């Protein structure tokens, strides 16, 4: 593989020497592009000795080879370590004022930026904006480590160790494992079809995950047991299938897949915040997968002070009001305006019980919401929430059944990652079928 290793002007540049050696030991061709200021920290002779390649920071050297274009075009991966606040800002603006930024602008290869700077710089709103914008463009920006910085300073901003960066490079250069292609079935048996892998290449997918939290007073809230694992797995499977993923995450036990080149993450707390984020992110998206566990109700009144027990022994009365029906509202907006994702996927978390059959409840919800696909989970105190295993049934609307030429639900029992592959594959298939009709 051909790797471009960019080095910007930070004291942590010395660590990049070890990173370059690790990459060379893996058998990669490593072209080091230092900024001119970074050569004050590590000289050109060092880089050429380690990489075995000519090194320059200027667009005016090797002009006959058009290096400022060729290096980016031929790269299989671009890594910048350290990436200073200045480098992040210039990359965010699309600057091309030296060989490194020109290469970043030309390359269409996966790009990994590894920041290193003082804590105040990392936490400055300008740097936060640069990182957020770069991530939405599909560039992976690692979070810096926390620890001793230059001088007596300590905090977030330290360059991760070369071995950690090297491990992430290996992951980026390793083709993703098989996603789970759609195959018609009934029951709970599902076999991936290696010749029919789903593709979302060039697509944009919005995924929601986790639960919402509805405040009751400054210290209490109404919430649910959602861990976020299923939504995060959906985001990762959609990215593995080639999509650019906007992940809107509520309250979760699991950590979202941050630092992924194809996944941007936005955190929310309440149902109203989720509604606003989904409306904004869904504009121009190809698919929306609503896996978040949205609270149906919220307290009608928010107490400005903590609700306390009273001496008279009276219990407080909490009045609830409905939260917006985000899924139904999005479907209605698409119907009335003609705008919105071509494929909208809802989730139904049903407990069942008594005369309530979960499948019947899901079919009713599919008709009521009007979405294209509905994923049924039977949940409970010891079912699904927080666990790695799940069982799903993917139902299709009448219009989706017509487009797909099938009417039976698709079912799967296994891990949430596998179930996510089934949902993503079904989504990709419906997108393809809809685009052909």
C-alpha positions in Angstrom: 0.0 0.0 0.0 1.0 3.6 -0.6 0.7 5.7 2.5 1.3 9.5 2.7 2.5 10.5 6.2 2.0 14.2 6.7 3.8 15.8 9.6 2.9 19.3 10.9 4.8 21.5 13.2 4.4 20.2 16.7 6.8 18.9 19.3 5.1 15.5 18.9 6.6 15.2 15.4 9.4 13.0 16.9 6.7 10.3 17.6 5.9 10.2 13.9 9.4 8.8 13.2 8.4 5.7 15.1 5.1 5.6 13.3 6.9 5.8 9.9 9.1 2.9 10.9 6.1 0.8 11.9 4.4 1.4 8.6 7.6 0.5 6.7 7.9 -2.7 8.7 4.4 -3.6 7.5 5.7 -3.4 3.9 4.0 -0.1 2.9 5.6 2.5 0.7 5.7 5.6 2.9 6.0 9.1 1.4 6.6 11.6 4.2 5.3 15.2 3.6 6.5 17.5 6.4 5.4 21.1 6.6 8.3 23.5 6.3 8.0 24.5 10.0 7.9 20.9 11.1 11.5 20.4 9.8 12.5 22.6 12.7 11.6 19.6 14.9 12.6 16.6 12.8 14.9 17.2 9.8 14.6 16.0 6.2 17.5 13.6 6.5 15.7 11.7 9.3 12.6 11.3 7.2 14.5 10.2 4.1 16.5 7.6 6.1 13.4 6.1 7.7 11.2 6.1 4.6 13.8 5.4 2.0 12.0 8.0 -0.2 12.8 11.6 -1.2 11.2 14.1 1.1 10.1 17.7 0.4 7.6 20.2 1.7 7.5 22.4 -1.3 5.2 22.3 -4.4 8.2 23.7 -6.4 10.4 20.6 -6.0 9.8 17.7 -8.4 7.6 19.9 -10.5 8.1 17.6 -13.5 6.4 14.8 -11.6 3.5 17.1 -10.5 4.1 15.8 -7.0 1.4 18.1 -5.4 -1.2 16.2 -7.4 0.4 12.8 -8.0 1.1 11.9 -4.3 -2.6 12.5 -3.4 -3.9 10.6 -6.4 -1.8 7.5 -5.8 -2.2 7.3 -2.1 -4.2 4.4 -0.6 -4.2 6.2 2.8 -3.2 9.7 4.0 -2.2 10.1 7.7 -1.2 13.4 9.3 0.4 13.0 12.7 0.7 15.3 14.4 -2.0 17.5 13.0 -1.8 20.9 14.7 -4.6 23.3 15.2 -3.2 25.3 12.2 -3.2 22.2 10.0 -6.8 21.4 11.0 -7.9 24.9 10.2 -6.2 25.0 6.8 -7.6 21.6 5.9 -11.1 22.7 7.0 -10.8 25.8 4.7 -9.5 23.7 1.7 -6.2 25.5 1.7 -3.5 24.4 -0.7 -0.5 26.5 0.2 2.1 23.8 0.6 2.6 20.2 -0.5 0.8 18.7 2.5 -2.4 20.7 2.2 -2.4 20.3 -1.6 -2.2 16.5 -1.2 -5.1 16.6 1.3 -7.2 18.5 -1.2 -6.3 16.1 -4.1 -6.6 12.8 -2.4 -9.8 10.7 -2.4 -8.2 8.0 -0.2 -9.2 7.5 3.4 -7.7 10.2 5.5 -6.7 10.0 9.2 -5.8 13.2 11.1 -4.2 12.8 14.5 -4.3 16.0 16.4 -1.7 17.2 18.9 -1.7 20.6 20.6 -2.2 22.3 23.9 -5.5 21.7 25.7 -6.6 25.3 25.2 -6.1 25.0 21.5 -7.9 21.7 21.3 -10.9 23.0 23.2 -11.1 26.4 21.4 -14.4 26.8 19.4 -12.4 27.3 16.2 -10.7 24.0 16.5 -13.9 22.3 17.5 -15.5 23.7 14.4 -12.7 22.5 12.2 -12.9 19.0 13.6 -16.7 18.8 13.2 -16.6 20.1 9.6 -13.8 17.7 8.6 -15.6 14.7 10.1 -18.8 15.6 8.2 -16.7 15.4 5.0 -15.7 11.8 5.8 -12.2 12.6 7.2 -11.4 10.6 10.3 -10.1 12.8 13.1 -8.8 10.9 16.1 -9.4 12.3 19.6 -6.1 13.2 21.2 -4.8 11.4 24.3 -4.8 13.1 27.7 -1.6 13.5 29.6 1.6 15.5 30.0 2.1 18.1 27.3 5.0 20.5 26.6 6.3 22.1 29.8 4.2 21.6 32.9 0.8 21.4 31.1 -1.3 18.4 31.3 -4.7 17.6 29.7 -6.3 16.5 26.4 -4.1 17.3 23.4 -1.3 14.8 23.6 -0.5 12.8 20.5 -1.6 9.2 20.9 1.2 6.7 21.0 2.5 5.5 17.6 1.4 2.0 18.3 -2.2 3.2 18.8 -2.1 5.2 15.5 -0.5 2.2 13.8 -3.3 0.0 14.9 -5.9 2.4 13.5 -4.1 2.5 10.2 -4.2 -1.3 10.0 -7.9 -1.2 10.6 -8.4 1.4 7.8 -6.3 -0.7 5.4 -8.2 -3.9 6.2 -11.2 -4.5 4.0 -14.4 -4.6 6.1 -15.8 -8.0 6.9 -18.8 -9.3 5.1 -22.0 -7.4 5.6 -25.2 -9.4 5.6 -26.8 -9.4 2.2 -30.5 -9.8 1.8 -32.0 -13.2 1.1 -35.8 -14.0 1.2 -36.7 -16.2 4.1 -39.2 -16.9 6.8 -38.5 -18.0 10.4 -35.2 -17.1 12.0 -32.7 -18.5 9.6 -30.6 -16.2 7.5 -27.7 -17.0 5.2 -25.4 -14.2 3.8 -25.1 -14.2 0.0 -21.5 -13.3 -0.8 -22.4 -12.5 -4.4 -25.1 -10.1 -3.4 -23.4 -7.8 -0.9 -25.5 -4.6 -0.4 -24.0 -1.4 -1.6 -24.8 2.0 -0.3 -21.8 3.6 -2.1 -22.5 7.3 -2.7 -25.6 7.2 -0.5 -26.2 9.2 2.7 -27.9 7.5 5.6 -29.2 9.0 8.8 -29.3 6.6 11.8 -30.8 7.4 15.2 -29.7 5.5 18.3 -30.2 5.3 22.1 -33.0 6.7 24.3 -34.3 10.1 25.0 -34.2 11.7 28.4 -37.1 14.0 29.4 -36.3 16.2 32.4 -38.7 16.3 35.3 -36.6 18.6 37.6 -32.9 19.6 37.7 -31.9 16.2 38.9 -34.6 13.7 37.7 -35.8 12.6 34.3 -38.0 10.1 32.5 -35.9 7.7 30.3 -35.8 4.1 29.1 -33.4 1.2 29.0 -32.0 1.6 25.5 -28.2 1.1 25.3 -27.7 2.4 21.8 -26.0 -0.8 20.7 -28.4 -1.6 17.9 -28.3 1.9 16.4 -24.5 2.0 16.6 -24.3 -1.3 14.8 -26.6 0.0 12.1 -24.3 3.0 11.6 -21.2 0.8 11.3 -22.9 -1.6 8.9 -24.2 1.3 6.7 -20.7 2.8 6.6 -19.2 -0.6 5.8 -21.6 -0.8 2.9 -20.2 2.5 1.5 -22.6 5.1 2.9 -21.8 8.4 4.5 -23.6 8.1 7.9 -25.0 10.8 10.1 -25.5 9.2 13.5 -27.9 11.1 15.9 -27.4 9.5 19.3 -29.4 10.0 22.5 -28.6 8.7 25.9 -26.6 5.4 25.6 -24.6 3.0 27.7 -22.4 2.0 24.8 -19.9 4.4 23.2 -20.7 5.7 19.7 -18.4 4.8 16.8 -16.4 8.1 16.9 -13.4 8.6 14.7 -14.9 6.6 11.8 -14.1 8.2 8.5 -17.7 7.7 7.2 -19.6 8.4 10.4 -20.4 11.8 11.9 -21.9 11.8 15.4 -24.3 14.3 16.9 -25.5 13.9 20.5 -29.0 14.9 21.7 -31.0 14.4 24.9 -34.8 15.1 24.5 -37.3 14.0 21.9 -37.7 17.5 20.7 -33.9 17.8 20.2 -34.0 14.5 18.3 -36.8 15.8 16.0 -34.8 18.9 15.2 -31.6 17.0 14.5 -33.4 14.4 12.3 -35.2 17.0 10.3 -31.9 18.8 9.6 -29.9 15.7 8.8 -32.6 14.1 6.7 -32.6 16.9 4.1 -31.0 15.3 1.0 -30.4 11.9 2.7 -31.2 8.7 0.9 -32.4 6.7 3.9 -33.4 7.3 7.5 -33.2 4.4 10.0 -35.0 5.4 13.2 -33.6 3.0 15.8 -33.7 5.4 18.7 -36.0 4.6 21.6 -38.0 7.9 21.7 -40.0 8.6 24.8 -43.7 8.8 24.0 -44.4 11.2 26.8 -42.7 14.0 28.7 -43.6 15.8 31.9 -46.1 18.6 31.2 -44.4 20.8 33.7 -40.7 21.1 34.5 -39.9 21.9 38.2 -37.3 24.5 38.5 -36.1 23.1 41.8 -35.8 19.5 43.0 -39.1 17.9 43.9 -39.0 17.0 47.6 -40.9 14.8 49.8 -43.4 16.7 52.0 -44.1 16.2 55.7 -47.8 15.6 55.0 -47.0 12.3 53.2 -48.7 13.4 50.0 -47.3 11.9 46.7 -46.6 14.3 43.9 -48.8 14.1 40.8 -46.9 14.2 37.6 -48.9 15.0 34.5 -47.5 13.8 31.2 -48.0 15.1 27.7 -47.3 13.5 24.3 -43.9 14.0 22.6 -43.9 14.7 18.9 -44.3 11.6 16.7 -41.0 12.0 14.8 -41.4 9.1 12.5 -45.0 9.8 11.4 -44.2 13.5 11.0 -41.3 12.8 8.7 -43.3 10.4 6.6 -46.2 13.0 6.4 -43.7 15.7 5.4 -42.3 13.5 2.6 -45.9 12.7 1.4 -47.0 16.4 1.4 -43.9 18.1 0.1 -42.2 15.4 -2.0 -39.0 16.0 0.1 -37.3 13.5 2.4 -35.4 10.3 2.3 -36.7 7.8 -0.3 -36.5 5.0 2.3 -37.6 5.5 5.9 -37.1 2.7 8.4 -38.9 2.6 11.7 -38.5 0.4 14.8 -41.2 -1.1 16.9 -40.2 -2.2 20.4 -43.1 -4.3 21.7 -43.5 -6.2 24.9 -46.6 -8.1 23.9 -48.6 -9.8 26.7 -52.2 -10.8 27.1 -54.0 -10.7 23.8 -51.4 -8.4 22.2 -49.4 -10.3 19.6 -46.1 -8.3 18.9 -46.3 -9.1 15.1 -49.9 -7.8 14.9 -48.9 -4.7 16.8 -46.0 -4.1 14.5 -48.2 -4.5 11.4 -50.6 -2.0 12.8 -47.8 0.4 13.6 -46.4 0.1 10.1 -49.7 1.1 8.6 -50.2 3.9 11.2 -46.7 5.4 10.7 -46.6 5.0 7.0 -42.8 4.2 6.8 -41.4 1.9 4.2 -39.8 -0.7 6.5 -40.5 -1.5 10.1 -38.2 -3.5 12.3 -39.9 -5.4 15.1 -38.1 -6.2 18.4 -39.9 -7.9 21.2 -38.4 -6.3 24.3 -38.6 -6.6 28.0 -36.6 -6.3 31.2 -34.3 -9.2 30.2 -34.8 -9.0 26.5 -32.8 -6.9 23.9 -32.0 -3.8 26.0 -28.3 -3.7 26.8 -27.7 -7.2 25.3 -25.6 -8.1 22.3 -28.2 -10.6 21.0 -31.5 -9.8 19.4 -34.3 -11.1 17.3 -35.8 -8.9 14.6 -38.5 -9.1 12.0 -38.4 -6.6 9.1 -41.8 -5.8 7.7 -42.4 -3.9 4.5 -45.2 -1.5 3.5 -47.5 -2.4 0.6 -45.6 -0.1 -1.7 -42.2 -1.5 -0.6 -43.5 -5.0 -1.1 -44.5 -4.1 -4.6 -41.1 -2.6 -5.3 -39.3 -5.6 -3.9 -41.6 -8.1 -5.4 -42.0 -9.9 -2.0 -44.4 -9.8 0.9 -42.9 -12.0 3.6 -41.1 -10.4 6.6 -37.4 -11.0 6.8 -36.3 -12.4 10.2 -33.1 -12.9 12.0 -31.9 -14.1 15.4 -28.3 -13.5 16.4 -26.1 -10.6 17.3 -27.1 -7.0 16.9 -24.2 -6.5 14.4 -25.7 -9.3 12.3 -29.2 -7.9 12.7 -27.9 -4.5 11.6 -26.5 -6.1 8.5 -29.9 -7.5 7.6 -31.6 -4.2 8.1 -29.0 -2.3 6.0 -29.1 -4.9 3.3 -32.9 -4.6 3.1 -32.6 -0.8 3.0 -30.1 -1.0 0.2 -32.2 -3.4 -1.8 -35.3 -1.2 -1.4 -33.3 1.9 -2.5 -32.0 0.0 -5.6 -35.5 -1.2 -6.4 -37.0 2.3 -6.0 -34.4 3.9 -8.2 -35.2 1.4 -11.0 -39.0 2.0 -10.8 
